[in-house]
Amino acid sequence: NNAATTLTSYILFTFWAFLLRINGQLVALKVIHMKTEEGVPFTAIREASLLKRLKHANIVVLHDIIHTRESLTFVFEYVQTDLAQYMSQHPGGLHSHNVRIFVFQLLRALSYIHSRRILHRDLKPQNLLISYLGELKMADFGLARAKSVPSQTFSSEVVTLWYRPPDVLLGSTDYSTALDMWGAGCIFVEMLQGKPAFPGDATEFEQLQTIWAVLGVPSEDNWPGVSQLPNYKPGQFTLPASCNDSTLLNQLPYKTEDLVQKMLKAAPADRISAQDSLQHPYFSTLPAPIRHLRDTVSIFKVPGVHLETEVRDVFNPGRRLKPTLLPTAKCW
Amino acid sequence: MKNPGAAESRRLVVLLEAALLREARLWKVPVFRNGCIQGADISSSQHQDMILWLGDMSRMFHFCPETFALGVCILNRLLSTVKAQPKYLKCIAFTSLVLAAKINEEDEVIGSMKDLVMQSGCNFSTAEILRMERIILDKLHWDLYTATPVDFIHIFHALLVSGHPHLVPSIGLGSGKTPPDFQAVLWTRQVQHCMACHQLWQFKGSTLALAIITLELEVLTPDWFSVFTDLLKKAQIDSGEFIHCKEMVDEYLRSLEFSLPANAVYIFDSAQIQDEERARSPMQRLGQARRGRGSAEQGDCDEYYDGLRHLYSEEASPGAEGSADVSAQKNVSPCPPLHPAVN
């Protein structure tokens, strides 16, 4: 688990020098080598000071910081895997019950940070750690930032393209918590279908095309103000009629479809908030007490909450279930 | 602007409570004894000059007011934690601002460390700044997100807009053509001025912010009292300390008034609001109110503050608040006769 990241010129590289046993507890080390002229990278300062004030069962715990002249080491709680790895281990879509449990925890973490006016701004499966129990922990707050109440303009170059909402792709810098809700919606779909919701090609224009192919091209009628966005050009997005269908969303069971659609609204103002989404009927099959836990208590403390065994497992192909037990179609 | 509702108000109260908790945990300012920071040779005027200089730097680098406020909070926390020598004061202050910028500003705004140092006109070496950065992060345990006075201005402003929508047209909280955060910008500027006044440091950011807003509300609306008690209650601010702070802020801001661009802004405001049937010009209102406050304060302030304290400690029952409103509306003076409301 040592993804080398070159984030900005400030950082030469960052890696996870995993697994150390301190006081009998497993920890993960994130080592950041510094280019000396700029001091501590802003991503590290933001991440550390944010994690100092965020105490939540679905947010990774930062135990300690070791700061020397050349490097900076963050000591995190050790979490076994992340959602990207989990999905590649269980291809073709996750068990619908497990998706529900993961999405609930993701929205719980988002509701917590959003109520403190903090945006994550870089949601993607790699940044969601998964414990062996199934606990989801939001990590990598390097691009997160505390946000004061009136909306400020942020630079638009922050979110990984596949999880970037259309308003930001169209050049809006006036984004808010709806930014993270779009990313969460994309991850939701990816867990269900086993492949990314909007795997666009390299450019922002192509990413928008991929989105419009599913949601339809927006207009002033369904998204007031869209034509005022910096990168909006009328007539720019004309899709072949055959392309303009929403089969992607129509295959879903009703309640799932409803929540996914509320999260993946093109117009940011129409997107459901994290707090409201936790009350959605999609979660009604989970035990009621999980909605009334203290921030720091894991949902797995509630009796009856557990992960189901995934149907497919690339590490245990022999354990494959009988074909009749597999979902009939490649749908969620 | 989003239409405010009860849910938004609840969300803001959660936000305010989180900010108050952070303030209670992290707010710290140096103690002054005999004109110097206790345990160090830094005088209050040196300290004050440094904060004014940080304000200049912050403007020059195009940082937002939140960054300036956070930089000052980091500086004050450090000075109250370690014994600093005067010769390092500028380096500490500058590094505090750089740290605040790294947290608050987008990276493309910050620029390289070398450029910042060069523009500042200081002759620190980068190595000095980096060493100081390490010391500050270490001494403050990397825990830099203090809730600043500017944060509280924004939160209180949002609470006013969402909780008292009837005020929006009357006091220009985002009415008509003025931008929604117009008043907040004005208050932010005032709070920045107050942060450079060492007598005002002894008050927490939440108290300072509420004092500034209340002074303004008194002038802008006859309905200010019920609005203010609501905010005071939500912010769990001690009323005695609040009264003390408000008096000092009032005095300080009036001493600055000639240099404040605030008056110019009022004139601009009046132009915007005139179409909304404003009978008197805000300049008249302002003048009258300021005079009124000046003369009324001498004689009436004891009774007035007693009344205030009384009202607050009795939880300001809805009936009492209501009648305070009525009496306030009859008399547009900034100090409404409160006694009937209490007794």
Interface residues (C-beta under 8 A of the other chain):
Chain A: T8 T36 E37 E38 G39 V40 P41 F42 I45 R46 A48 S49 L50 K52 R53 I65 H67 R69 S115 R116 R117 R145 A146 S148 V149 P150 Q152 F154 S155 A269 Q275
Chain B: K2 R11 L12 V14 L15 A18 R22 C64 E66 V98 L99 K102 I103 N104 E106 D107 E108 I110 S112 M113 K114 T126 I129 L130 E133 R134 L137 D138 H141 W142 D143 L144 Y145 V150 D151 H154 I155 H157 A158 P180 D181 A184
